[in-house]
Amino acid sequence: MSREVKTGNLERFLENSTGLSDDFALTLFDDSGKSVSIGLLDGGENVPILRAAAEKVLQGEIYKSYQASDWFVFSPVRIVVGVPLAVEGKSYALFLKPKPVDDDRRIVILVLSVVLLIGSALILIASRYIVGPIKQLTRATHLVARGNFNINMRVKRKDELGLLTESFNHMAGELKQLEQMRQDFVSNVSHEIQSPLTSIRGFSKALKQQPDLKEEVRDRYLGTIERESERLSRLVDNLLQLASLESDHHPFHFTTFELDEQLRRAVLACEPQWANKRLEIRLDLPKVKLTADADQMNQVWINLLSNAIKFTPPQGVIHVSLTVYTDKVTVTILDSGIGIAAENKERIFERFYKADASRQRKIEGSGLGLAIVRKIIHLHNGSITVKSDVGKGTEFTIILPNH
């Protein structure tokens, strides 16, 4: 059914009608199919109207359509209504349509969409940038847990992950060094224990298989067994002492005692050794009292004096001196022995290390004495240094705090 409208200017009437509301616009079709849009922003159509719909309305039908704007996928559904209109005997099709979204809203939605896409891409890239090194560290951790310390990951970053990777490389290097030290320690202990056991076993078999040995031969065999047993016992004692010193529960009993008298008693305890080699012992020991663990410090002097006697040729000289300062005391043990090569001085405090073993093959020792000495000195907050030249003797200097 057509709506009859009488007006002198149809387009002005429709423009005035759209001015009443900002939410809709009109499109007018005449009977020839020509269309006029009224009230649309920018003069464009946001919802297209098909030619077939216009023809139905021109024939008197009312048209309804649920359509969405095609410029953005998330646009809301809009209802389009078409009604027939008759003006001065002429038929028209009038369509009521929602106005398009304004440009500001489109720009905001578009910008938010772009930001969302770019942000997602950046998060993905950042996660790969961060997760990649973490995965690499995880794999390296599994290798370390299985005992493989030959790890050196490349570090190109300067951030926290780069510092973490450098720390991990350093840790792996330290663990590798510790593992090598452990293997060397086991090898050295095995060798030091195996040597006296071989002698004991060999001479024991000889005594058992040859009961008619001469008395002097039997005594020599028994003497060798006794010496090797004592050597083995000393080795075990030194290992136990070193393990105890390196633990956090080693007992220390600090007392105040006369250091000069302790040094004199240590020299007297070693008298059989230095008297047998006719060594000259020189003492320069002013009176001084020291607060420390007396038993542990006595072990230090015995070990150092034994080394000096061991490596000093017959009729040599050993000089023991003591210097007192306000807050410290210095003990110096100087001998005229064979000396230590420069390349060996840095390693003589290592466990089982024997400088120039080929020259000292006949000299007994486990290589643990100086390691024990250094550990005891460090536990007393002191220091020990060595000066030596091959063929000119060796000088050990011990500095201890005296509070």
C-alpha positions, 0 to 999 in steps of 0.5 A: 500500500503506497503512502500518499505525500503532498509536498512541493519539494520531496528531497528537502522534506526528506532532509528535514526528516533525517535531521530529526535524528543522527542514527538513520539515513534515507535512500529514495528510489523513483520508478525508473530505478534512480536512487538518491541518498539523504542524510548519509555521512560523507555521502556514501552508503554503508549498507547496500540495497539490492535493485530487486529490493527496490523493485519490490517496494516500488510494487507496493511491498514493505521490505525488511532486511537484517544486514551488516556493514562489510567494512569490519567483521565485528560490525553490529547487525543493522535493520534496513526497512523499505516502504512504498511512497507516492508523491503527486501520483508518482511511485517511490521506494523509501529505505530507512537505513542506519548511519555508518560508524563515524570515522573516529570510531573506525580509527580507534577500532582499527588502531586497537586491532593493529596494536593487538596484532603487533603486540601478539607478534612482539610477545611471540618474538620475545618469548622465543628470544627468552625461552630459547636460551632457557631451553639451552640452559636446561639441556646443559643442566641435564648434561652436568647432572649426568657428569658431563662438564665439557660445556661452554655455551656461547654468550652474545647477550649482555642482559641477565640471561647473558650473565646467567649463561656466563655464570653457568659456564664458570660453574661447569668449568669449576666442576670440571676442575673439581672432577679432575682433582677428584680423579687425581686424588683417587689415583694418587691414593690408590698408588700410595696405598698400593706401593706399601701393600705390594712390599708387605705382600711380597716379603710376607710371601717370601717369609712364608715360602722360605722358612729356612732363611738366614736370620739377617735376611729374615730380619731385613724382610721383617724390618721392611714389612714394619716400615711399609706398615708404618708408612701405610699407617701414616698415610691413612692418618694424614688422609683422615686429618686432611679430611677432618680439617676440610670439614666444617666440624673439625675441633679446634681448642685455642689456648695461649702458649709460648711459641718459642718453647713449642718450636724448640720442642719440635726441633728436639722431637726431630733430633734423631733425623737431623743428628743422623745426617749431622745437620747444624740447627740454628735457632733464633727464638725470642720469647712470645706467646701465641693464642692458637690450637697448640696441637695443630701448630705443633703438627705444622712445625713437625711437618716443615722441619721433617721436610727441611731435614729430608731434603737437606744433604748431610752436614747442611744447615737449618735455621729456625727464626721467630720475629715478633710484631705488634699484631703478628708473629713470623716464623721462618724455616730456612734450609740449605737443601736441594731447593725447588724449581720455579715451575714446581713452587706453585704446586707443592701445597697440592695433595700428593704433589711431589716436585721432581719425583725422579730425583726424589724417588728414594725419599719417603713421603706421601705428598700430604704434609704441606697440604695439611700445613697450609690448611692449618695455617689458613684455618688460623687466619694466617699465611704461608709462602715459599722462596726457593732456588734449585741447589740453594735451599728453601725458605718457608715463611709463616705469618700468624695473627697475634691478638 
